[in-house]
């Protein structure tokens, strides 16, 4: 488990770019490159697959005085991550091989605007031709059973952190 605070640039809305300061140590810029479609596990989860490219630079922490009024939204995170690899068409806990496709599954407890939230994300890395297969195999394993009653993993809720944060009540001003 990892705990940290990230700061997301919410205003101005940069559209296909997402900017954050990760744990006060790195400036990360991500560019949205498109969507190859929808990941659909009927009765269990549905989400939009997205291609992103990320650049990360060492960074000195933002001033503690920088806040929402300056266009930044601070998010406390406690992340739990498990990594799977796809080797020979089979999914298993990840090894160290750089030649295989991998998928990190991240369950995160978030604290924003004095409220608690949860997110789940899947991130596939490795050879481009194997990314979708790795993602689908990891998702099928993670979502073997339907979520608990009342939990809906819907397409409408599938978005980047920056997009979600901008949509929260009070984030506009």
Contact map, one row per residue, 1 for C-alpha under 8 A:
11100000000000000000000000000000000000000000000000000000000000000000000000000111100000000000000000000000000000000000000000000000000000000000000000000000000000000000000000000
11110000000000000000000000000000000000000000000000000000000000000000000000001111000000000000000000000000000000000000000000000000000000000000000000000000000000000000000000000
11111000000000000000000000000000000000000000000000000000000000000000000000011110000000000000000000000000000000000000000000000000000000000000000000000000000000000000000000000
01111100000000000000001000000000000000000000000000000000000000000000000000011100000000000000000000000000000000000000000000000000000000000000000000000000000000000000000000000
00111110000000000000011100000000000000000000000000000000000000000000000001111000000000000000000000000000000000000000000000000000000000000000000000000000000000000000000000000
00011111000000000001111100000000000000000000000000000000000000000000000001111000000000000000000000000000000000000000000000000000000000000000000000000000000000000000000000000
00001111100000000001111000000000000000000000000000000000000000000000000111100000000000000000000000000000000000000000000000000000000000000000000000000000000000000000000000000
00000111110000000111100000000000000000000000000000000000000000000000000111100000000000000000000000000000000000000000000000000000000000000000000000000000000000000100000000000
00000011111110000111000000000000000000000000000000000000000000000000001110000000000000000000000000000000000000000000000000000000000000000000000000000000000000000100000000000
00000001111110000000000000000000000000000000000000000000000000000000001110000000000000000000000000000000000000000000000000000000000000000000000000000000000000000100110000100
00000000111111000000000000000000000000000000000000000000000000000000011100000000000000000000000000000000000000000000000000000000000000000000000000000000000000000000000000000
00000000111111000000000000000000000000000000000000000000000000000000001000000000000000000000000000000000000000000000000000000000000000000000000000000000000000000000000000000
00000000111111100000000000000000000000000000000000000000000000000000000000000000000000000000000000000000000000000000000000000000000000000000000000000000000000000000000000000
00000000001111111100000000000000000000000000000000000000000000000000000000000000000000000000000000000000000000000000000000000000000000000000000000000000000000000000000000000
00000000000011111100000000000000000000000000000000000000000000000000000000000000000000000000000000000000000000000000000000000000000000000000000000000000000000000000000000000
00000000000001111100000000000011100000000000000000000000000000000000000000000000000000000000000000000000000000000000000000000000000000000000000000000000000000000000000000000
00000000000001111110000000001111000000000000000000000000000000000000000000000000000000000000000000000000000000000000000000000000000000000000000000000000000000000000000000000
00000001100001111111000000001110000000000000000000000000000000000000000000000000000000000000000000000000000000000000000000000000000000000000000000000000000000000100000000000
00000001100000001111100000111100000000000000000000000000000000000000000000000000000000000000000000000000000000000000000000000000000000000000000000000000000000000000000000000
00000111100000000111110000111000000000000000000000000000000000000000000000000000000000000000000000000000000000000000000000000000000000000000000000000000000000000000000000000
00000111000000000011111111110000000000000000000000000000001011000000000000000000000000000000000000000000000000000000000000000000000000000000000000000000000000000000000000000
00001110000000000001111111110000000000000000000000000000000000000000000000000000000000000000000000000000000000000000000000000000000000000000000000000000000000000000000000000
00011110000000000000111111000000000000000000000000000000000000000000000000000000000000000000000000000000000000000000000000000000000000000000000000000000000000000000000000000
00001100000000000000111111000000000000000000000000000000001111000000000000000000000000000000000000000000000000000000000000000000000000000000000000000000000000000000000000000
00000000000000000000111111100000000000000000000000000000011110000000000000000000000000000000000000000000000000000000000000000000000000000000000000000000000000000000000000000
00000000000000000000111111110000000000000000000000000001111100000000000000000000000000000000000000000000000000000000000000000000000000000000000000000000000000000000000000000
00000000000000000011110011111000000000000000000000000001111000000000000000000000000000000000000000000000000000000000000000000000000000000000000000000000000000000000000000000
00000000000000000011110001111100000000000000000000000111100000000000000000000000000000000000000000000000000000000000000000000000000000000000000000000000000000000000000000000
00000000000000001111000000111110000000000000000000000111000000000000000000000000000000000000000000000000000000000000000000000000000000000000000000000000000000000000000000000
00000000000000001110000000011111000000000000000000011110000000000000000000000000000000000000000000000000000000000000000000000000000000000000000000000000000000000000000000000
00000000000000011100000000001111100000000000000000011100000000000000000000000000000000000000000000000000000000000000000000000000000000000000000000000000000000000000000000000
00000000000000011000000000000111110000000000000001111000000000000000000000000000000000000000000000000000000000000000000000000000000000000000000000000000000000000000000000000
00000000000000010000000000000011111000000000000001111000000000000000000000000000000000000000000000000000000000000000000000000000000000000000000000000000000000000000000000000
00000000000000000000000000000001111100000000000001110000000000000000000000000000000000000000000000000000000000000000000000000000000000000000000000000000000000000000000000000
00000000000000000000000000000000111110000000000111100000000000000000000000000000000000000000000000000000000000000000000000000000000000000000000000000000000000000000000000000
00000000000000000000000000000000011111000000000011100000000000000000000000000000000000000000000000000000000000000000000000000000000000000000000000000000000000000000000000000
00000000000000000000000000000000001111100000000111000000000000000000000000000000000000000000000000000000000000000000000000000000000000000000000000000000000000000000000000000
00000000000000000000000000000000000111110000011110000000000000000000000000000000000000000000000000000000000000000000000000000000000000000000000000000000000000000000000000000
00000000000000000000000000000000000011111000111110000000000000000000000000000000000000000000000000000000000000000000000000000000000000010000000000000000000000000000000000000
00000000000000000000000000000000000001111100111000000000000000000000000000000000000000000000000000000000000000000000000000000000000000000000000000000000000000000000000000000
00000000000000000000000000000000000000111111110000000000000000000000000000000000000000000000000000000000000000000000000000000000000000000001001000000000000000000000000000000
00000000000000000000000000000000000000011111110000000000000000000000000000000000000000000000000000000000000000000000000000000000000000000000000000000000000000000000000000000
00000000000000000000000000000000000000001111100000000000000000000000000000000000000000000000000000000000000000000000000000000000000000000000000001000000000000000000000000000
00000000000000000000000000000000000000001111110000000000000000000000000000000000000000000000000000000000000000000000000000000000000000000000001111100001100000000000000000000
00000000000000000000000000000000000000111111111000000000000000000000000000000000000000000000000000000000000000000000000000000000000000000000001001000001110000000000000000000
00000000000000000000000000000000000001111101111100000000000000000000000000000000000000000000000000000000000000000000000000000000000000000000000000000000111001000000000000000
00000000000000000000000000000000000001110000111110000000000000000000000000000000000000000000000000000000000000000000000000000000000000000000000000000000111111000000000000000
00000000000000000000000000000000001011100000011111000000000000000000000000000000000000000000000000000000000000000000000000000000000000000000000000000000001001100000000000000
00000000000000000000000000000000001111100000001111100000000000000000000000000000000000000000000000000000000000000000000000000000000000000000000000000000000000000000000000000
00000000000000000000000000000001111110000000000111110000000000000000000000000000000000000000000000000000000000000000000000000000000000000000000000000000000000000000000000000
00000000000000000000000000000001111100000000000011111000000000000000000000000000000000000000000000000000000000000000000000000000000000000000000000000000000000000000000000000
00000000000000000000000000000111110000000000000001111100000000000000000000000000000000000000000000000000000000000000000000000000000000000000000000000000000000000000000000000
00000000000000000000000000000111100000000000000000111110000000000000000000000000000000000000000000000000000000000000000000000000000000000000000000000000000000000000000000000
00000000000000000000000000011110000000000000000000011111000000000000000000000000000000000000000000000000000000000000000000000000000000000000000000000000000000000000000000000
00000000000000000000000000011100000000000000000000001111100000000000000000000000000000000000000000000000000000000000000000000000000000000000000000000000000000000000000000000
00000000000000000000000001111000000000000000000000000111110000000000000000000000000000000000000000000000000000000000000000000000000000000000000000000000000000000000000000000
00000000000000000000000001110000000000000000000000000011111000000000000000000000000000000000000000000000000000000000000000000000000000000000000000000000000000000000000000000
00000000000000000000000011100000000000000000000000000001111100000000000000000000000000000000000000000000000000000000000000000000000000000000000000000000000000000000000000000
00000000000000000000100111100000000000000000000000000000111110000000000000000000000000000000000000000000000000000000000000000000000000000000000000000000000000000000000000000
00000000000000000000000111000000000000000000000000000000011111000000000000000000000000000000000000000000000000000000000000000000000000000000000000000000000000000000000000000
00000000000000000000100110000000000000000000000000000000001111100000000000000000000000000000000000000000000000000000000000000000000000000000000000000000000000000000000000000
00000000000000000000100100000000000000000000000000000000000111110100000000000000000000000000000000000000000000000000000000000000000000000000000000000000000000000000000000000
00000000000000000000000000000000000000000000000000000000000011111100000000000000000000000000000000000000000000000000000000000000000000000000000000000000000000000000000000000
00000000000000000000000000000000000000000000000000000000000001111110000000000000000000000000000000000000000000000000000000000000000000000000000000000000000000000000000000000
00000000000000000000000000000000000000000000000000000000000000111110000000000000000000000000000000000000000000000000000000000000000000000000000000000000000000000000000000000
00000000000000000000000000000000000000000000000000000000000001111111110100000000000000000000000000000000000000000000000000000000000000000000000000000000000000000000000000000
00000000000000000000000000000000000000000000000000000000000000011111111111000000000000000000000000000000000000000000000000000000000000000000000000000000000000000000000000000
00000000000000000000000000000000000000000000000000000000000000000111111111000000000000000000000000000000000000000000000000000000000000000000000000000000000000000000000000101
00000000000000000000000000000000000000000000000000000000000000000111111100000000000000000000000000000000000000000000000000000000000000000000000000000000000000000000000000001
00000000001000000000000000000000000000000000000000000000000000000111111100000000000000000000000000000000000000000000000000000000000000000000000000000000000000000000000000000
00000000111100000000000000000000000000000000000000000000000000000011111110000000000000000000000000000000000000000000000000000000000000000000000000000000000000000000000000000
00000011111000000000000000000000000000000000000000000000000000000111111111000000000000000000000000000000000000000000000000000000000000000000000000000000000000000000000000000
00000011110000000000000000000000000000000000000000000000000000000011001111100000000000000000000000000000000000010000000000000000000000000000000000000000000000000000100000100
00001111000000000000000000000000000000000000000000000000000000000011000111110000000000000000000000000000000000010000000000000000000000000000000000000000000000000000000000000
00001111000000000000000000000000000000000000000000000000000000000000000011111000000000000000000000000000000001110000000000000000000000000000000000000000000000000000000000000
00111100000000000000000000000000000000000000000000000000000000000000000001111100000000000000000000000000000001110000000000000000000000000000000000000000000000000000000000000
01111100000000000000000000000000000000000000000000000000000000000000000000111110000000000000000000000000000111100000000000000000000000000000000000000000000000000000000000000
11110000000000000000000000000000000000000000000000000000000000000000000000011111000000000000000000000000000111000000000000000000000000000000000000000000000000000000000000000
11100000000000000000000000000000000000000000000000000000000000000000000000001111100000000000000000000000011110000000000000000000000000000000000000000000000000000000000000000
11000000000000000000000000000000000000000000000000000000000000000000000000000111110000000000000000000000011100000000000000000000000000000000000000000000000000000000000000000
10000000000000000000000000000000000000000000000000000000000000000000000000000011111000000000000000000001111000000000000000000000000000000000000000000000000000000000000000000
00000000000000000000000000000000000000000000000000000000000000000000000000000001111100000000100000000001110000000000000000000000000000000000000000000000000000000000000000000
00000000000000000000000000000000000000000000000000000000000000000000000000000000111110000000110000000111100000000000000000000000000000000000000000000000000000000000000000000
00000000000000000000000000000000000000000000000000000000000000000000000000000000011111000011111000000111100000000000000000000000000000000100000000000000000000000000000000000
00000000000000000000000000000000000000000000000000000000000000000000000000000000001111100111111000011110000000000000000000000000000001000000000000000000000000000000000000000
00000000000000000000000000000000000000000000000000000000000000000000000000000000000111111111000000011100000000000000000000000000000011001000000000000000000000000000000000000
00000000000000000000000000000000000000000000000000000000000000000000000000000000000011111111000000011000000000000000000000000000000000000000000000000000000000000000000000000
00000000000000000000000000000000000000000000000000000000000000000000000000000000000001111100000000000000000000000000000000000000000000000000000000000000000000000000000000000
00000000000000000000000000000000000000000000000000000000000000000000000000000000000001111110000000000000000000000000000000000000000000000000000000000000000000000000000000000
00000000000000000000000000000000000000000000000000000000000000000000000000000000000011111111000000000000000000000000000000000000000000001000000000000000000000000000000000000
00000000000000000000000000000000000000000000000000000000000000000000000000000000000111101111100000000000000000000000000000000000000001001100000000000000000000000000000000000
00000000000000000000000000000000000000000000000000000000000000000000000000000000000111100111110000000000000000000000000000000000000000000000000000000000000000000000000000000
00000000000000000000000000000000000000000000000000000000000000000000000000000000011110000011111000000000000000000000000000000000000000000000000000000000000000000000000000000
00000000000000000000000000000000000000000000000000000000000000000000000000000000001110000001111100000100000000000000000000000000000000000000000000000000000000000000000000000
00000000000000000000000000000000000000000000000000000000000000000000000000000000000110000000111110000000000000000000000000000000000000000000000000000000000000000000000000000
00000000000000000000000000000000000000000000000000000000000000000000000000000000000000000000011111000000000000000000000000000000000000000000000000000000000000000000000000000
00000000000000000000000000000000000000000000000000000000000000000000000000000000000000000000001111110000000000000000000000000000000000000000000000000000000000000000000000000
00000000000000000000000000000000000000000000000000000000000000000000000000000000000000000000000111111000000000000000000000000100000000000000000000000000000000000000000000000
00000000000000000000000000000000000000000000000000000000000000000000000000000000000000000000000011111000000000000000000000000110000000000000000000000000000000000000000000000
00000000000000000000000000000000000000000000000000000000000000000000000000000000000011100000000011111100000000000000000000000110000000000000000000000000000000000000000000000
00000000000000000000000000000000000000000000000000000000000000000000000000000000000011100000000001111110000000000000000000011110011001000000000000000000000000000000000000000
00000000000000000000000000000000000000000000000000000000000000000000000000000000001111000000010000011111000000000000000000011100001001100000000000000000000000000000000000000
00000000000000000000000000000000000000000000000000000000000000000000000000000000001110000000000000001111100000000000000001111000000001100100000000000000000000000000000000000
00000000000000000000000000000000000000000000000000000000000000000000000000000000111100000000000000000111110000000000000001110000000000000000000000000000000000000000000000000
00000000000000000000000000000000000000000000000000000000000000000000000000000000111100000000000000000011111000000000000111100000000000000100000000000000000000000000000000000
00000000000000000000000000000000000000000000000000000000000000000000000000000011110000000000000000000001111100000000001111000000000000000000000000000000000000000000000000000
00000000000000000000000000000000000000000000000000000000000000000000000000000011100000000000000000000000111110000000011110000000000000000000000000000000000000000000000000000
00000000000000000000000000000000000000000000000000000000000000000000000000001111000000000000000000000000011111000000011100000000000000000000000000000000000000000000000000000
00000000000000000000000000000000000000000000000000000000000000000000000000001110000000000000000000000000001111100001111000000000000000000000000000000000000000000000000000000
00000000000000000000000000000000000000000000000000000000000000000000000000111100000000000000000000000000000111110001111000000000000000000000000000000000000000000000000000000
00000000000000000000000000000000000000000000000000000000000000000000000000111000000000000000000000000000000011111111100000000000000000000000000000000000000000000000000000000
00000000000000000000000000000000000000000000000000000000000000000000000011110000000000000000000000000000000001111111100000000000000000000000000000000000000000000000000000000
00000000000000000000000000000000000000000000000000000000000000000000000000000000000000000000000000000000000000111110000000000000000000000000000000000000000000000000000000000
00000000000000000000000000000000000000000000000000000000000000000000000000000000000000000000000000000000000000111111000000000000000000000000000000000000000000000000000000000
00000000000000000000000000000000000000000000000000000000000000000000000000000000000000000000000000000000000000111111100000000000000000000000000000000000000000000000000000000
00000000000000000000000000000000000000000000000000000000000000000000000000000000000000000000000000000000000011110111110000000000000000000000000000000000000000000000000000000
00000000000000000000000000000000000000000000000000000000000000000000000000000000000000000000000000000000000011110011111000000000000000000000000000000000000000000000000000000
00000000000000000000000000000000000000000000000000000000000000000000000000000000000000000000000000000000001111000001111100000000000000000000000000000000000000000000000000000
00000000000000000000000000000000000000000000000000000000000000000000000000000000000000000000000000000000011111000000111110000000000000000000000000000000000000000000000000000
00000000000000000000000000000000000000000000000000000000000000000000000000000000000000000000000000000000111100000000011111000000000000000000000000000000000000000000000000000
00000000000000000000000000000000000000000000000000000000000000000000000000000000000000000000000000000000111000000000001111100000000000000000000000000000000000000000000000000
00000000000000000000000000000000000000000000000000000000000000000000000000000000000000000000000000000011110000000000000111110000000000100010000000000000000000000000000000000
00000000000000000000000000000000000000000000000000000000000000000000000000000000000000000000000000000011100000000000000011111000000000100000000000000000000000000000000000000
00000000000000000000000000000000000000000000000000000000000000000000000000000000000000000000000000001111000000000000000001111100001101100000000000000000000000000000000000000
00000000000000000000000000000000000000000000000000000000000000000000000000000000000000000000000000001110000000000000000000111111001000000000000000000000000000000000000000000
00000000000000000000000000000000000000000000000000000000000000000000000000000000000000000000000001111100000000000000000000011111011000000000000000000000000000000000000000000
00000000000000000000000000000000000000000000000000000000000000000000000000000000000000000000000000111000000000000000000000001111111000000000000000000000000000000000000000000
00000000000000000000000000000000000000000000000000000000000000000000000000000000000000000000000000000000000000000000000000001111111000000000000000000000000000000000000000000
00000000000000000000000000000000000000000000000000000000000000000000000000000000000000000000000000000000000000000000000000000011111100000000000000000000000000000000000000000
00000000000000000000000000000000000000000000000000000000000000000000000000000000000000000000000000001000000000000000000000000111111111000000000000000000000000000000000000000
00000000000000000000000000000000000000000000000000000000000000000000000000000000000000000000000000001100000000000000000000011111111111100000000000000000000000000000000000000
00000000000000000000000000000000000000000000000000000000000000000000000000000000000000000000000000000000000000000000000000010000111111110000000000000000000000000000000000000
00000000000000000000000000000000000000000000000000000000000000000000000000000000000001000000000000000000000000000000000000000000011111111000000000000000000000000000000000000
00000000000000000000000000000000000000000000000000000000000000000000000000000000000011000010000000001110000000000000000000010000011111111100000000000000000000000000000000000
00000000000000000000000000000000000000000000000000000000000000000000000000000000000000000000000000000110000000000000000001110000001111111110000000000000000000000000000000000
00000000000000000000000000000000000000100000000000000000000000000000000000000000000000000000000000000000000000000000000000000000000111111111000000000000000000000000000000000
00000000000000000000000000000000000000000000000000000000000000000000000000000000000001000110000000000000000000000000000000000000000011111111100000000000000000000000000000000
00000000000000000000000000000000000000000000000000000000000000000000000000000000000100000010000000000010100000000000000000000000000001111111110000000000000000000000000000000
00000000000000000000000000000000000000000000000000000000000000000000000000000000000000000000000000000000000000000000000001000000000000111111111000000000000000000000000000000
00000000000000000000000000000000000000001000000000000000000000000000000000000000000000000000000000000000000000000000000000000000000000011111111100000000000000000000000000000
00000000000000000000000000000000000000000000000000000000000000000000000000000000000000000000000000000000000000000000000000000000000000001111111100000000000000000000000000000
00000000000000000000000000000000000000000000000000000000000000000000000000000000000000000000000000000000000000000000000000000000000000000111111110000000000000000000000000000
00000000000000000000000000000000000000001001100000000000000000000000000000000000000000000000000000000000000000000000000000000000000000000011111111100000000000000000000000000
00000000000000000000000000000000000000000001000000000000000000000000000000000000000000000000000000000000000000000000000000000000000000000001111111000000000000000000000000000
00000000000000000000000000000000000000000001000000000000000000000000000000000000000000000000000000000000000000000000000000000000000000000000011111100000000000000000000000000
00000000000000000000000000000000000000000011100000000000000000000000000000000000000000000000000000000000000000000000000000000000000000000000001111110000000000000000000000000
00000000000000000000000000000000000000000001000000000000000000000000000000000000000000000000000000000000000000000000000000000000000000000000001011111011000000000000000000000
00000000000000000000000000000000000000000000000000000000000000000000000000000000000000000000000000000000000000000000000000000000000000000000000001111110000000000000000000000
00000000000000000000000000000000000000000000000000000000000000000000000000000000000000000000000000000000000000000000000000000000000000000000000000111110000000000000000000000
00000000000000000000000000000000000000000000000000000000000000000000000000000000000000000000000000000000000000000000000000000000000000000000000000011111000000000000000000000
00000000000000000000000000000000000000000000000000000000000000000000000000000000000000000000000000000000000000000000000000000000000000000000000000111111100000000000000000000
00000000000000000000000000000000000000000001100000000000000000000000000000000000000000000000000000000000000000000000000000000000000000000000000000100111110000000000000000000
00000000000000000000000000000000000000000001111000000000000000000000000000000000000000000000000000000000000000000000000000000000000000000000000000000011111011000000000000000
00000000000000000000000000000000000000000000111000000000000000000000000000000000000000000000000000000000000000000000000000000000000000000000000000000001111111000000000000000
00000000000000000000000000000000000000000000011100000000000000000000000000000000000000000000000000000000000000000000000000000000000000000000000000000000111111000000000000000
00000000000000000000000000000000000000000000001000000000000000000000000000000000000000000000000000000000000000000000000000000000000000000000000000000000011111100000000000000
00000000000000000000000000000000000000000000001000000000000000000000000000000000000000000000000000000000000000000000000000000000000000000000000000000000111111100000000000000
00000000000000000000000000000000000000000000011100000000000000000000000000000000000000000000000000000000000000000000000000000000000000000000000000000000111111110000000000000
00000000000000000000000000000000000000000000000100000000000000000000000000000000000000000000000000000000000000000000000000000000000000000000000000000000000111111011000000000
00000000000000000000000000000000000000000000000000000000000000000000000000000000000000000000000000000000000000000000000000000000000000000000000000000000000001111111000000000
00000000000000000000000000000000000000000000000000000000000000000000000000000000000000000000000000000000000000000000000000000000000000000000000000000000000000111111100000000
00000001110000000100000000000000000000000000000000000000000000000000000000000000000000000000000000000000000000000000000000000000000000000000000000000000000000011111110000000
00000000000000000000000000000000000000000000000000000000000000000000000000000000000000000000000000000000000000000000000000000000000000000000000000000000000000111111111000000
00000000000000000000000000000000000000000000000000000000000000000000000000000000000000000000000000000000000000000000000000000000000000000000000000000000000000111111111100000
00000000010000000000000000000000000000000000000000000000000000000000000010000000000000000000000000000000000000000000000000000000000000000000000000000000000000001111111100100
00000000010000000000000000000000000000000000000000000000000000000000000000000000000000000000000000000000000000000000000000000000000000000000000000000000000000000111111100110
00000000000000000000000000000000000000000000000000000000000000000000000000000000000000000000000000000000000000000000000000000000000000000000000000000000000000000011111110110
00000000000000000000000000000000000000000000000000000000000000000000000000000000000000000000000000000000000000000000000000000000000000000000000000000000000000000001111111100
00000000000000000000000000000000000000000000000000000000000000000000000000000000000000000000000000000000000000000000000000000000000000000000000000000000000000000000001111110
00000000000000000000000000000000000000000000000000000000000000000000000000000000000000000000000000000000000000000000000000000000000000000000000000000000000000000000000111111
00000000010000000000000000000000000000000000000000000000000000000001000010000000000000000000000000000000000000000000000000000000000000000000000000000000000000000000111111111
00000000000000000000000000000000000000000000000000000000000000000000000000000000000000000000000000000000000000000000000000000000000000000000000000000000000000000000011011111
00000000000000000000000000000000000000000000000000000000000000000001100000000000000000000000000000000000000000000000000000000000000000000000000000000000000000000000000001111
